[in-house]
Amino acid sequence: MAEPPDQPSLAEFARRHDPDRFLCALFAPAASREAIFTLIAFNHELARAREAAREPMMVLIRLQWWRDAVEEAVARRPARRHEVAGPVSRAIANGSLDPAALLAMIDAREGDETGEGAPPLPERLRGTAGALAAETGRLLGAPPERMEGLRLLGTAYGFGGTLRSLSALAAQGRDPLPEGADPVDAGRVLARKGLSILDAGRKAAVGLPRGAVAAALPAVLAQRDLQRVLSPGWQPGAPPAPRGLGDRLAVAWAGLRGRV
């Protein structure tokens, strides 16, 4: 049955809102891409909760809406009328997505809104970008012993994305750099931390099946983003430059050869 006219394709949704992960998903087996696009869309909606509502309580209410949507899908209740909630419900029902993993992603976002006692940046990124990479790998058939590697690679991508988005994060009151620190020096400290996690992830992901390599491909962009922060002339307040041909070719080369 065709999607209703008010429902854009999930591929287009992912391409528009998360072009990095959309590009990586194109190197997954065709039969798995719809589930990956659903996961990307779900992650975007969780991230958008903070962008759409500045007050922590309103963010938590939005995240609770998604928690309820996942739990209702588990209970086989009718899907909510929403362009992403519907596909998420169907993916849970057909076993493509693990509801426990989705709920853990919500937990990580909620922990970012609790103020005092919120987890440090590496832990937050592990629960968001890292969890997304691991769940992508799971649905692509990655073995359990490679999940930690994927989680680390996803976390490293989160470091790169955070440093690319410093100006937007600061505008939302979410500057991850230590208050009072030189922003260039502090950003480079984070970049080196991200590269260390990336290296650990690559070692832990050795032997990842070729069919699951799409889950690891964001690490290619992480390497390039983090190295840019360490290059002369990096400015933390500058808006992120659009992805260039070099970035896309690096992902394509890694995807075609089946390793990162």
QUIHUUR-V636132 format. One record per backbone hydrogen bond with DSSP energy under -0.5 kcal/mol. CO is the residue of the C=O (numbers start at 1). NH is the residue of the N-H. E is the energy in kcal/mol with one decimal. If there is no record, write none. Layout:
((CO & NH & E) (CO & NH & E))
This chain:
((4 & 7 & -2.3) (6 & 8 & -0.7) (9 & 13 & -2.2) (10 & 14 & -2.9) (11 & 15 & -2.6) (12 & 16 & -2.4) (13 & 17 & -2.3) (14 & 18 & -2.7) (18 & 22 & -2.2) (19 & 23 & -2.3) (20 & 24 & -1.9) (21 & 25 & -2.3) (22 & 26 & -1.1) (23 & 26 & -0.7) (24 & 27 & -1.6) (25 & 28 & -2.0) (29 & 32 & -2.0) (29 & 33 & -0.7) (30 & 33 & -1.0) (30 & 34 & -0.5) (32 & 36 & -1.8) (33 & 37 & -3.1) (34 & 38 & -2.1) (35 & 39 & -2.2) (36 & 40 & -2.8) (37 & 41 & -2.4) (38 & 42 & -2.5) (39 & 43 & -2.5) (40 & 44 & -2.3) (41 & 45 & -2.2) (42 & 46 & -2.0) (43 & 47 & -2.4) (44 & 48 & -2.6) (45 & 49 & -0.9) (46 & 49 & -0.7) (46 & 50 & -0.5) (47 & 50 & -1.0) (47 & 51 & -0.9) (48 & 52 & -2.8) (49 & 53 & -1.2) (55 & 58 & -0.5) (55 & 59 & -2.1) (56 & 60 & -2.6) (57 & 61 & -1.9) (58 & 62 & -2.0) (59 & 63 & -2.4) (60 & 64 & -2.3) (61 & 65 & -1.7) (62 & 66 & -1.4) (63 & 67 & -2.1) (64 & 68 & -2.9) (65 & 69 & -1.9) (66 & 70 & -2.2) (67 & 71 & -2.6) (68 & 72 & -2.6) (69 & 73 & -1.6) (70 & 74 & -2.1) (71 & 75 & -1.8) (72 & 77 & -3.0) (73 & 76 & -1.4) (80 & 82 & -1.6) (82 & 86 & -2.0) (84 & 88 & -2.3) (85 & 89 & -2.4) (86 & 90 & -2.2) (87 & 91 & -2.5) (88 & 92 & -2.2) (89 & 93 & -2.3) (90 & 94 & -2.3) (91 & 96 & -1.5) (91 & 97 & -1.5) (92 & 95 & -1.1) (97 & 99 & -0.7) (98 & 101 & -0.6) (98 & 102 & -1.8) (99 & 103 & -2.6) (100 & 104 & -1.9) (101 & 105 & -1.8) (102 & 106 & -1.7) (103 & 107 & -2.5) (104 & 108 & -2.1) (105 & 109 & -1.6) (106 & 110 & -2.6) (107 & 111 & -2.3) (108 & 112 & -0.8) (109 & 112 & -0.6) (110 & 113 & -1.8) (111 & 114 & -0.7) (115 & 118 & -2.0) (120 & 124 & -2.3) (121 & 125 & -2.8) (122 & 126 & -1.9) (123 & 127 & -1.7) (124 & 128 & -0.8) (125 & 130 & -2.8) (126 & 131 & -0.6) (128 & 132 & -2.3) (129 & 133 & -1.9) (130 & 134 & -2.1) (131 & 135 & -2.6) (132 & 136 & -2.2) (133 & 137 & -2.3) (134 & 138 & -2.4) (135 & 139 & -2.2) (136 & 140 & -1.0) (137 & 142 & -2.9) (138 & 141 & -1.7) (143 & 146 & -2.2) (144 & 147 & -1.4) (146 & 150 & -2.0) (147 & 151 & -2.7) (148 & 152 & -2.3) (149 & 153 & -2.4) (150 & 154 & -2.7) (151 & 155 & -2.1) (152 & 156 & -2.4) (153 & 157 & -2.0) (154 & 158 & -2.0) (155 & 159 & -1.9) (156 & 160 & -2.2) (157 & 161 & -2.8) (158 & 162 & -2.5) (159 & 163 & -2.3) (160 & 164 & -2.0) (161 & 165 & -1.2) (163 & 166 & -0.7) (165 & 169 & -2.8) (166 & 170 & -2.6) (167 & 171 & -1.7) (168 & 172 & -1.0) (169 & 172 & -0.6) (169 & 174 & -3.0) (170 & 173 & -1.6) (178 & 181 & -1.8) (182 & 186 & -3.0) (183 & 187 & -2.4) (184 & 188 & -2.0) (185 & 189 & -1.8) (186 & 190 & -2.0) (187 & 191 & -2.2) (188 & 192 & -2.3) (189 & 193 & -2.0) (190 & 194 & -2.8) (191 & 195 & -2.4) (192 & 196 & -2.0) (193 & 197 & -2.1) (194 & 198 & -2.4) (195 & 199 & -2.4) (196 & 200 & -2.0) (197 & 201 & -2.5) (198 & 202 & -2.4) (199 & 203 & -1.9) (200 & 204 & -2.1) (201 & 205 & -1.6) (203 & 206 & -0.9) (205 & 208 & -1.8) (209 & 212 & -2.0) (210 & 213 & -1.4) (211 & 29 & -0.5) (212 & 215 & -1.5) (213 & 216 & -1.5) (213 & 217 & -1.0) (216 & 219 & -2.1) (217 & 220 & -2.0) (217 & 221 & -0.8) (218 & 222 & -2.2) (219 & 223 & -2.4) (220 & 224 & -1.5) (221 & 225 & -2.9) (222 & 226 & -2.8) (223 & 227 & -2.0) (224 & 228 & -1.7) (225 & 229 & -1.4) (226 & 230 & -1.1) (227 & 231 & -0.5) (228 & 231 & -1.1) (231 & 234 & -1.4) (235 & 238 & -1.3) (244 & 248 & -1.8) (245 & 249 & -2.9) (246 & 250 & -2.1) (247 & 251 & -2.0) (248 & 252 & -2.4) (249 & 253 & -2.8) (250 & 254 & -2.1) (251 & 255 & -2.7) (252 & 256 & -2.6) (253 & 257 & -2.1) (254 & 258 & -1.2) (254 & 259 & -1.5))
